[in-house]
Amino acid sequence: MPKMKSKRALMKRVKITGSGKVVRHHAYVSHLAPHKTTKQKRHLMKQTSVHPTDYKRIKFLIVK
């Protein structure tokens, strides 16, 4: 059987840290931004880790 390929769409959206965590960007940043507060936009720009309930599924999709 051939090797499994990584899901390239997901690889463009997440990153693996050195410690093995999966980080992602927040949604709701670029669209309809003028009505959001500066604080809200600033906090949405930061990366966050993937929720533990999604971790197993995402690690399977980005298998190398």
C-alpha positions in Angstrom: 0.0 0.0 0.0 1.3 3.5 -0.7 2.0 6.1 2.0 -0.9 8.2 3.1 -0.7 11.8 1.9 -1.2 14.8 4.2 -4.2 17.0 3.7 -2.6 20.0 2.1 -5.5 22.3 2.8 -5.1 21.6 6.5 -1.3 21.9 6.3 -1.7 25.5 5.1 -3.9 26.3 8.1 -2.1 24.7 11.1 1.5 24.5 12.3 3.2 22.0 14.6 5.3 23.6 17.4 8.6 22.2 18.6 6.8 20.6 21.6 4.3 18.9 19.3 1.3 21.1 19.8 -0.9 22.1 16.9 -1.5 25.9 16.6 -4.0 27.7 14.4 -5.2 31.2 13.6 -8.5 32.6 14.8 -11.5 33.1 12.6 -13.5 36.4 12.2 -10.6 38.7 11.7 -10.7 39.9 8.1 -14.4 40.1 7.3 -16.7 42.8 8.8 -13.8 44.2 10.9 -14.9 47.9 11.3 -17.6 47.1 13.9 -15.2 45.0 16.0 -13.2 46.7 18.8 -9.5 47.2 18.5 -8.9 44.9 21.5 -11.0 42.2 19.8 -9.1 42.4 16.5 -5.8 42.4 18.4 -6.7 39.3 20.3 -8.0 37.5 17.2 -4.7 38.1 15.4 -2.8 35.9 17.8 -2.4 32.2 17.3 -4.1 29.6 19.6 -3.7 25.9 20.1 -6.1 23.4 18.7 -8.8 22.2 21.2 -8.0 18.8 22.7 -11.2 17.2 21.3 -10.0 18.0 17.7 -6.3 17.1 18.3 -6.5 13.4 17.5 -8.4 14.0 14.2 -6.0 16.8 13.1 -2.9 14.8 13.9 -4.3 12.0 11.7 -4.9 14.3 8.8 -1.4 15.8 8.9 0.4 12.5 9.1 3.8 12.6 7.4 
